């Protein structure tokens, strides 16, 4: 970046109050390039709620500074309290509510945070780091299972080969992301995935079909599974029903007006039998339905791997 840690610390000093400043984001995770921003989080006992980001510039380089209560990292790591984990050979996956997008970003940033003061303690202790790692792995495992389920439905529906291959490759990227997170690299940002995988020595060959994905799961120390046994559909979040000209319409979360919608809430295998694979995929694509992977399904399928914590 052409900046020294001392220069960044000097810029941030007026923002500190009684807190400590940490470098977060891709640079803290050992990534980034000359086009990257410098992201700084200040944790302070005198701050009651999140503030920022506040944009600064140092020699033309953007420096974003955000403030958080000193208790925020521990509170995020604590999550919903004691939760069991799926203890696979590759690593732990927490059985808890998947983190929201903003929570994922903060959890990952605080995992790799580096104090501008070398004497600053880590934002997570060892137990909190392990917990955050398992919580972030849960997010990725759900995405992996959901995309594999969509790819399987695309095959059932006889969709074009390019469409099927695209979905399998997206599922394969989520498996690669999961392996990175289980190995201790929880950096967010899809653009960094190939670099992260290479520095961990993980293979990056694309996945082209279900057999390839299952083989890669076994190689990674993860169990094979039937995606349709894990995934379910339910009415899409953020949607609402309206009445126009005597007809009922669905307004989805993207503010699209849809007619002839379905409100199925069932496991994917059951919903596909009722609606057909093509119609089910269409309903998910139009945000009529959400495809989800719930903890109850994970417990049912992977019960022998559960360890209470």
SULUR-V663006 format. One record per helix or strand. SS is the DSSP state (H for helix, E for strand). FROM is the first residue (numbers start at 1). TO is the last residue. Records with the same first field share a line. If there is no record, write none. Layout:
SS->FROM-TO, FROM-TO
This chain:
H->5-15, 72-78, 101-111, 126-156, 161-182, 190-199, 210-219, 227-230, 268-275, 277-285, 295-301, 303-305
E->20-24, 38-44, 51-58, 61-69, 85-88, 91-94, 114-115, 231-235, 240-244, 247-251, 257-258, 266-267, 289-293, 306-307
